[in-house]
């Protein structure tokens, strides 16, 4: 074998080894990088399903009561149910587009018809920041009602 061909073969072999070694290091590093970024970007949020309840009005209320108990927020199933039925008829996507809040550009939303500033102010850690999320909406509204009226159980009209 001529000397030039031997050098090219040895150089190609070295380049291949470096490429494989570099790829191996990159592949080993990917799970570490991915896990760190993914876990920081997607915190766990309490939903009816994640807490073992049905994804319906009964489950949303029970999941909310579960979260409320963890945070010392008072309220009962009956108090929440009564207010949900009055405010939204159980529709988590209900929105009021006609009252003074809507005229001011901040319509009431969700099961308990909460405006965004109130939702943000009374949001409960561990729930979604989406005001249409049933568990987040109920829990924030009950937190607000507790601060203002002592409990959602004490609310018998628009609040």
Beta strands, then each sheet from edge to edge (+ up, - down):
end
